[in-house]
Amino acid sequence: GDSVTQMEGPVTLSEEAFLTINCTYTATGYPSLFWYVQYPGEGLQLLLKATKADDKGSNKGFEATYRKETTSFHLEKGSVQVSDSAVYFCASGGTSYGKLTFGQGTILTVHP
Amino acid sequence: DTAVSQTPKYLVTQMGNDKSIKCEQNLGHDTMYWYKQDSKKFLKIMFSYNNKELIINETVPNRFSPKSPDKAHLNLHINSLELGDSAVYFCASSQEQILGETQYFGPGTRLLVL
């Protein structure tokens, strides 16, 4: 079945540092790929998505590129802020009736 | 206006009890989902409904029974609660159940079974 693997956390950074959170997937067919973010005490919000190979999703300074050859969708941000502290989830949306398969989540803490 | 809402936000109960969690979306979406998030933050789909019809049932114990009275509501009833049911339960919705469709999540219901 489909699976998503994210880099182990937690990740702790200083403000303005560069962020990378790795994500790889296995899927039958050609899934859509998503990054969701969960702020403390809240539900998940879509951060960005890409629906086909070589697409780049971007939002709020975050970017991720759908790499079919490496089955990856790594999340990057050039300069993180304290307000980016949250749990980040990579997910793949296969062809099975909109079902999302999530990675295990990566806790990001950004210090001033 | 809240797009996807859940009640209650917190639920503390004893083992063996029966409880329900309600979910409503005002986005006009056709598809709704229930997810379970465990203590390690791992999220897994439980059910999805499209226009009140069950589409996905991910080998969840039959103590869990979703009910969709209309396409804006998807409630989750849990019988004979067990300690292992303690988790955060998220409701979500999407316009359709197709590839690439964004899902919108509720704030979660934190269930603690004692």
Boltz contact constraints between the chains, C-beta under 6 A:
constraints:
  - contact:
      token1: [A, 32]
      token2: [B, 99]
      max_distance: 6.0
  - contact:
      token1: [A, 32]
      token2: [B, 100]
      max_distance: 6.0
  - contact:
      token1: [A, 42]
      token2: [B, 107]
      max_distance: 6.0
  - contact:
      token1: [A, 43]
      token2: [B, 90]
      max_distance: 6.0
  - contact:
      token1: [A, 43]
      token2: [B, 105]
      max_distance: 6.0
  - contact:
      token1: [A, 43]
      token2: [B, 106]
      max_distance: 6.0
  - contact:
      token1: [A, 43]
      token2: [B, 107]
      max_distance: 6.0
  - contact:
      token1: [A, 43]
      token2: [B, 108]
      max_distance: 6.0
  - contact:
      token1: [A, 44]
      token2: [B, 105]
      max_distance: 6.0
  - contact:
      token1: [A, 46]
      token2: [B, 102]
      max_distance: 6.0
  - contact:
      token1: [A, 51]
      token2: [B, 100]
      max_distance: 6.0
  - contact:
      token1: [A, 87]
      token2: [B, 41]
      max_distance: 6.0
  - contact:
      token1: [A, 93]
      token2: [B, 99]
      max_distance: 6.0
  - contact:
      token1: [A, 95]
      token2: [B, 99]
      max_distance: 6.0
  - contact:
      token1: [A, 97]
      token2: [B, 55]
      max_distance: 6.0
  - contact:
      token1: [A, 97]
      token2: [B, 56]
      max_distance: 6.0
  - contact:
      token1: [A, 97]
      token2: [B, 97]
      max_distance: 6.0
  - contact:
      token1: [A, 98]
      token2: [B, 94]
      max_distance: 6.0
  - contact:
      token1: [A, 98]
      token2: [B, 97]
      max_distance: 6.0
  - contact:
      token1: [A, 98]
      token2: [B, 101]
      max_distance: 6.0
  - contact:
      token1: [A, 99]
      token2: [B, 45]
      max_distance: 6.0
  - contact:
      token1: [A, 99]
      token2: [B, 56]
      max_distance: 6.0
  - contact:
      token1: [A, 102]
      token2: [B, 43]
      max_distance: 6.0
  - contact:
      token1: [A, 104]
      token2: [B, 42]
      max_distance: 6.0
  - contact:
      token1: [A, 105]
      token2: [B, 41]
      max_distance: 6.0
